[in-house]
Amino acid sequence: MKPHTHITQQVTQTTTDTQTVRAQSSSQPQAQSSLQPQSPSLLPSTHRIGVLEGLGLFGYEAIEPVILASLITKDPLLLIGEAGTGKTFLLNRLSEALGLNHRHYNASQISFDDLIGFPHPESDGSGIRFLPTPATIWEAESVLVDELNRCKPETQNKFFSIIHERRVHGIAIPELRYRWAAMNPFSFMEGSGDMYEGTEPLDPALADRFAFLIHVPDWHDLTNEQQLAVMKHSPVNLQDCGDERNAGESSTLKKHLTDLLNRATTTYNTWQQAPPEKLFEYVRLFVQMLGQAELRVSPRRVQMLVRNVTAVLAIETAMQAQDDSFVKPGSSPEETVDHGSVSLLQQTLPTKQLRKILSETAKWSLPHRATMDIFPEHTILAAHAEAFHATFEPASSADRWVSTFLIEPSLKRRIEMLFGPHTDRDTRSLAVTQLLHKHRDDHETLAVFSIATFPAFNELGLLTEDALGDLAAYAIPTLEIHGRVHSNVQGVNQFSTNSNTLNHPEWDRCQSVIDTIPEHEHDRRFRAIQIFKYLLAKGVHLPNPAQTEKHLQTCFQTARTMVKQRMSLSYQPETNPPKGTNPMEHASAQGETSTKPETSTKPETRTNPETQKEEANHANHA
């Protein structure tokens, strides 16, 4: 089946959304753009004209670099916003400025025949060809699918191949470069000001095909100057962009946009050929932090993130080259990023500006805005902050190591890093202290970590006295269990650590896990009993005690393996054991396990002698 391609296409321009306007002023006077004569009554003389503003598009300064970056990567772009915020106007205006053969479809009303033309059998019966119309997609260079979340799922599925593959029914659309879409927030979307009947969340698979998913600003997001510009500026065509006295500048404005994109594309292609390692590291850590928050990011999305970040930086570099004296508000020229560590930045970018660029790029590069998935904004920003700090801001290699250690989601991997030979005692101690602080409310993680590592750290002298004391504060209580277990059946019951049975609603499940451990693995059984009792005493719910015990065993075996490796390589303790009271000796007196091979002697579970008499009096209740 081949589409007919010998018909003159007509581009219809629609402006169903009213434009959003911006006119942000800068605190530092800037030279006026020679391309953009401006009316003093509309904008202050200190205002730096943006590319989109030069085309009559106001109100998009914060997201302008991201929108322009999508023109470089040519990945699909989705705009989300309330009615009348200029989504359609923006995309149609861009297509006109770039001189594209454009198609604008309303997904809620379109028939798929409108896209591909009317099927007509060949006269010789060899197949079917599509009879084109001025609205068919075959010769389009840019496509805007409006009201994407108002169409039926089966129609969305038909747009899927266009957005993802530039194909219809498996037939390539060779001229298609840009795939854009727009939608209102769906009816129950958080933060939606209006109820949009008939709108639905996008299918996650479809949403994941858009590289950028950008929420455009509404009227209340604009400053007073921006709102004034909205009321004074209502261009109908590109000849009316900018000041009304400069209609003849339209060709210059188009050239200005084209030149900017050409410069940025050259930079982008250069960086694609020589990938910047620092950006790879930033994206990797950002996605890793989201994973710790249980926010899944697909491998395809990770690739998009790399392209997005690279493209936005290319746009920012090109825009800054246009006016070297321009520094965005909130940044200072003296606070710059080290070029030696960020080789892709050929020009100096202030650190605050780079942080803001990556923050905005990360925020608009996740698909959750169009689906029912919940990605809390503060979680995204926190993940960005951690990743940026670890990648760009540490003052020393030790700081970078600690940052990488804290971001690492696997406790097993963290233990391997701590016992590795390439870390000094001070750095290791700082990492342990910060880990204890970071997880201070996570009793399970701290119990597993302290039980698994404390004996070895104490024996080998790998931590400073202060850090070892901090770790002992968590390790020893897992052996000296003080506390009460609240039972819905029996009321308040006190532990009796002389007995392995507890009158607690969750203990039966814990006991069943203990029973699965072979009898000869006495130390392992002891550790399981102690951690279960400790966590229950802390009021920790154990939905999967088997997983808790397996995690503890894995971490303990990892620590023991790493200790054996150090000893086989003839490592000596880095310092003498701390003077004074030795936490390990105290823990051993209470029945603590060590890193020595497990023996056949079954250890007894003991308590602090000061509490034994009291606990014996309550044995019947435990």
N, C-alpha and C positions, 0 to 999 in steps of 0.2 A: 504494500500500500504506500503510495507516494503522494504527498500533498502537492497541489498545484501551486506553483510559485510565480506565475507570470501575471500577476494582477497588482495594480497600483494600490498600495496600502495608504490609508488615511489615518492620521493620528488625531484623535479627538481629545481635547483638553477639558477635564472636568475639575471643578473646585467645590466639591460637596462639603468639605470642612472649611470653616473660616480659619484665617491664619492666626497663629500665635506670634506675639511680637516681643522682641527683647531689645533693650538699649542700655546695657549695664555700663556704668561709668567707672573709670579707674581712679584710684587715689593718686597716681603719679601721672603727670602730664605726658602725653605721647604725641609723636608727630602724626599729623593727619595723613591718611592714605591718599596718594595722588589719584588712585583709582576710584575713590569714594568721596567726592565732595558732599558735604552734609549740611543740612539746614540747622542753624543754631537754635531755632525754635523747637526742633525735634530732639536733637541729641546734643549733649555738651561737647565742647571742642576737645576735651581730654579723652573722649571715647575712642577706642580702637575698633575700627570697623571689622567685623568678622566676614568670612566668605559667604555664609548663608545670608547674613544681613545685607550684604551687597546685592543679593538676588531678591531682596524684598522679603526675606524670611527672618522674622524677629522672634526672640524668645528662646533660642536654642543654644545659647553660648555654652552651657554646661555639657551638652551632649554633642556639640558640633564636631569635635575631633572623632568621636565614635562613629557618627553618621558618615563622615568623609572617609574614615578608615574602611567602612564596608564597600565603598566605591573602589578601593584598591584591591581588596581581597576578592571581591565579586562573590562573596558568600551571601546567602539569603539574609535579609533584614526584616524584622518584624517590629512595627511601632504599635504601642498599646497606649490608649488614652481616652479620656472622656470625649463626648461628642463636642465638636467644634474647636478642638485644640490644634488643628492644622496638620493632622497626620497625612491626609490625602493631598492637601495643598503642597506640603513639603516635597513629597515624592514626585508628584506631577511636575512641580517647578524644577526639580533637579533633572528630570528627563528632558525637559525643554531646554534648560541651560546647556546640557551636554549634547543636544541635537540628536537624541535617540529616537528610533522608531518605537513608539511606546504604545502599550495596551493597558487599559484600566478596566478591570472587571469587578462587578459587584457580586460577590460569591453567594449572597442570599437570594439573588434573582436569576443568576445565569443558568442557562442550559449548557450542557457540555458540548452540544453541537455548535454553540456560539464560539467555542474555543477552536474547534478543529474543522469547522465547516460541515457541509451536508454530504454524507456518504453517497456516492454514485457509482454504480457498477460500470466497469470498463465495457466498451461495446463488444470486445472480443471475448468477454467472460473471463479474462485472465486475473481479475481482481477488482478491488474497489479503490477509487480515489476520492479525495475530499474536495468539494467545490468551495473555494475560499470566499470570504466576504471581507469587507474592510476591518472587521473585528477579529478575524482569526489570528492565531498566535504564530503561524509558521515563519513569518519574516520579522517578528518582534525582536528588538534589542533589549528592551526592558519591559517587565510585566509587574503590575500592581494588582494584587488580589485584595480587594477591600472587603470589610465585614467578614473576615475569614471564619470567625467563630459563630456566625449565624447560619451557615449552610449545614446541610445534613451530613452525617458522617460519611456516607458513600461519596458525596461530592468532595469532601475534604480528602478522601483517599485518592480521588482522581487528580487533585492538585499536588498530591504527594510527589509523584514522579516528576512533575514540572519543577517544583521547588528543589527537590533533591538531586535530580539527574539531568534536568533540562531536556526531558523527553515526554512524549505523549504516545501512549500505546506502544512504547518501545521505539518510536521514531524520534530521532534527534532533532532538536530545534537549533540549527547551527549558529544562528546569529544572536541567540539569546545570551546576554551577559549578566543582566541584573534581575534578580527575583525578589520582589518586595511584597510585603503584606501589611495590613493594618486591621486593628480590631478594637472594640470597646472592652473594658473590663467585664468579665462574665458576672452574672447576677449576684453571686455570693462571694465575690472576690474581696479579700480584705483591703480596706481603704477605698473601695469603690464608692463614689459619692452618690451615684444614681443607680436605680435598678433597671437594667437593660433586659427587657423581656426577650426571650429567644436566644440569648447568648449562652454559650457553653464553654467549658475549658477545652483546650486543644488536646488531642491525643498526645501523650508524652513522646511517642516516636516522631510525630510530625513536629512538635515543638523543638525537639532535639536537633532538627535539621537547620534551624535558624541560628546563625552564628551570633548575631546581636539581637536581643529582645529588650527594647528600650521603652521606658515609660516616659511619655512626653509631658512637659509642664502644663498645668492648667492656669486659669486666670489668677487664682489666689497665690500661685507660686511666683508671680511676676512682681518686680519692684514697681514703685509709682511711675518711674520713667518708662519702664517697659509697657505698663498699662496705657500711659499717655501715647506712646508710639503706636500701639494697637489702634487707638481711636483716630489717630491722625493719618495712618498709613493703610490704604486698602488697594494695592495694585491689582489690576485686572489681567495684565499681561506683562511680559518681561520688559517691554519698553517703559513701563512705569516704575520699575524697581529703583530704589534709592530715592533721592530727592527728585521732585517733579520737574525741576529745572534741568535735569540731566538725562532726559530720555535717550539722547543720542549715545550715551555711554554703555548701552546694553551689550554691544559687541565686545567692548573692553572688559565688562564684568564677566562675560562668558569666557573670554580668554584668560582672565585672572584665575578663574576656577580651574580651567583646563591645565594651565601652567603649574598651579599648585599640585594638582593630582599627578602630573607628569614627574615633577621633582620628587614627590613622596613615593611614587611607584618605583622610581630608580633606586631610591634608598631602600625601600622594602625588598626589592629583588636582590640587591646586594647582600642584605642581611639574611635573606633566605638561603643564599648560596654559602654564606659563612655564618651558620647559626650562632647566636650569642649564648654562651654557656650560662651566663648569669640569669638570663630570662628563662631558660629551661629550668634552672634551679628554683627560681621564684614560682613558676607555674607548678612544678612538682610539689613544693612545700605547701602552696596554697590549696591544691587538691587534696594533699595528705591531711591538712588541718580540717577541711570540710569532711573528709572521711571519718576523722575522730568524732565529729559532731553528727555522725550517721547521715550525712548528706551525700548521696551517691552522685558521682560524676563519671559519665561514660568515657571510654578511650577516645571516641570520636570528638567528644566535647573538649577533652584535653588538647587534642590537635588544634581545634578551633581556638582555644584559649591562646595557644602559642602564636597562631596567625593574627589573632585580634590584638594582642599586646604589641607585637612587632609592627603591625600596620598603624596603630594609634601613635606609637612613638615616631614612626616615619612621618606621619601627618604633623605631629607637634614640631619635629625638627624642621620640616619644610616651612611651616608657618613662622617659626622663630627666625629662620634664615631670612624670611621676608622682611623682618624688622628686628635686627639684633638688639636694639635697645629695649625691646618689650620684655618685661618680666611680669608674669601673672601675679595678681594680688595674693598675699599670703606667703610669698617666697622671697628670699633675699639673695642677691648675687653672690655674697661671700659663702653661702651655705651650699656647696656643690658636691656632686658625686665624684668619686675618684675614677678618673678615666682608665687607670690601669686595671680596675676591677670590672668595669663596664665598657668593654671594647666597642660595643655597637654604637655607643653615643658619641658621634663624631663632633658634636657641639656640647658645650657645657649646659647641663640642665640642673637647676637648683634641686636639692634633695627634696624639699617640700613639694616642688612641682612634680618631680618624678613619682613621689609617693601618691600624690593626688591623681596623676594620670593612670597609674596602675590600679588604684582603688576604683576609679570610675569604670575602667575597662573590665575589671573583674566583676563588678556589680551588674553590668549590662551584658555579660557573657554567659549567664546561666539561664536555663530554660524554664525555671519554676514559675516565672511570672505569668506564663500562658497556660499553666496546668494547675492541678489541684495539689501538687507537691508544696510543702511548706519549707522554705529556706528563710529563716529569720534574718532580717537585714543586719542585726547586730552580730550574728554568727559569721556572716560573709565578711563584714568589715574586720572582725577580730581575726579571722583566718588570714585576710590580707595583711593586717598589721604584723602578725607573727612571721609570715613568709617574707615580708619586706625587710623586717628587722634582721632576720637570719641571713638574708641574701645580700643586702646592701649596707647595713648600718654597723655591724660589729666592728669594734676597734682592734681586735686581735684574733688570731687563729683560735685561741682558747675560747673566746666568746662565741665564735662561729660553731665550735664543737659543742658547746653547751646548748646553744640554740637548736642545733640539729638533734642533739640528744633529747631535748624536751619535746620537740615536735614529733619524734619517732613514736608511732602508735603502738608498736609491739613491745611489751615488757621484756620478753625474751631477748629481743634485739638490743634493748637498752642495757640489759645485764651483760651481754657480750661486749658492748662498747665499753662499759665500766671496767671490765676485767682485762680488756685488751692491753697490749704492751705499749701503745703509742699515746698514752695519756698520763700526764703527771699527777701527783697526789693532790695538789691544790685544785686543779681543774676538775678532777674526779670528785673531790669533796664538795666543790661548788655545785656540781651537777646533782649530786645526791641531795644536798640541802634544798635546792630549788625544786627537785622532784617531790620531796616530802611536803613542801609548801603548796605546790601546784595541786596535789591530790589530797590535801589535808581533810577534805570532807568525804573522800572515797575510801572507806575503811577496808574494803576488800582488796583494792589495789595495794594499799600500804601494808596490809597484813601479808599478802603474798610476797611482796618485794622484800620486806624486812626479814621474814622467816627464811627466804631463799638466800639472802646475801649477807646477813649480819655475821654469822659465824666465820665466813671466809674473810670478810673485810677485817674482822678483829684479829684473826690469826696472822694474816699477811701484812698487817699494818698499812693498808692501802688508803686509809682516810685519815684526815686530821682528827685530833682529839674532839674538837667541837662537832664535826660532822658525824663521827662515830657515836658520840653521845646522843645526837639528834636521832640517829637511826635506832639506837638502843631503846630510846623512849617509845618506839613503836614495836620493837621486837619482843622486849621482855613482857609487856602486858599480854601478849598472846599465850604466855606460859603461866603467868600469875593472873588468872581470870577473876576479876572483881566485877560484880554487877548483878543485876537481876534480870530474869527473863520474864516478860509479860505474856501470860497465857490467857486466851479468851475463855478457857475451860476452868483452869485451876486458880485464876487470879494471878497473884504475884508469886513466882517460885524462884528460889535462890539456887544457883548452881551448886552441885556437889561434884567436884572434879575427881573424887575418888570412885565415881561411878561413870560408866560410859553411856548411861541411859538418862534421858531428861524428859520431864513431863512438859513438853513444848509441842505446839501443833506442827512445827516444821522438822522436829528431830527425827521422826520416822523415816523421812526421805533422806536425811543426812546419814542415818544409821544404815540404810540400804546401800548407800554408796560405800561406806566403810566396809560393809560385809563383802563387797566385790573385790576388795584389795586382798591379794594372797596372804595367807597367815605368816609366811616367812618374811614378808616385807614389814617388819615390826615398826621401823622408824617412819615409814610412809604412813602406816595406820595411825601412829601417834600424831604426826603432823596434821593429818586430816581431822582427827578428833579435836585437836586444839584449835585449828582455824575455824571449824564449824561452831564450837562453843564460844569462841571469841566473837565471831560475827553475830551470832544470835544474842549474845549478851549486849552487843552494841545496838541491837534492834535492827540489824540489816536483814532484809528479806532475801532469801536464797531460792529463787525460782528454779535454778538448775545447779544443785550442789555438785553433781558429777562434773560439770564444766569447771566449777571453782576448784575442785580437787585436782583435776587434770592440769589446769593452769598452774597451780602451785607445784605439782610434780615436775612439769616441764621447766619452770623457772629454776627449781632446786637442782635438777639434773644439769641444766645449762651452767649454773654457777659452779657446780662440782667439776664439770668437764673443763671449764675455763681455769679453775684452780690447778687441776692436774696438768694442764698445758703449761701454765706458768712454772710449776715445780719441775716439770720435765726439761724445761729450758734453763733450769738452775737460776730462776729468779730469786733474789733475796728480798726480804721485807724492806720497803722503802724507808722506813723509820723504825725505831724501837717502839714496842707497844707503849701506849699511853701510861704514864705513871698514875699512881693512886688507885682508886677502885676500878677494877677491870670489869666492864659490863659483860664480857664474855664469861668470866669466871662466875659472876653472879647468875647469868642465864644458865650456865652449865649446872650450877647447884640446884636449879629449879627444873632440870630435866631437858634442857635445850639440846637439839641435835647438832651435829657438827658436819664438816665436809668429809670426814673419814668414811671409808666404806662401811655400809650397814652391817651390823653384827646380828647374831642370832639371839641376843639377849633382848627380851621385850622390855622396853622402858616403862616405868610407872609414871602415870600422870600425877604430878604433885602440885600442891598449892603453897602459898606463903604460910610458914608455920604459925604466923599470928592469926590467920583466918581458919586454920584447920579445925580448931575446936568449935568455932561458930558454925562452920559448914557441916560438921558431923551432927550437930543438933538439928539441922534441917535436912538431913539426908533423905528422910522419908518423903519430903516434899519435892525432891529433885529426881 
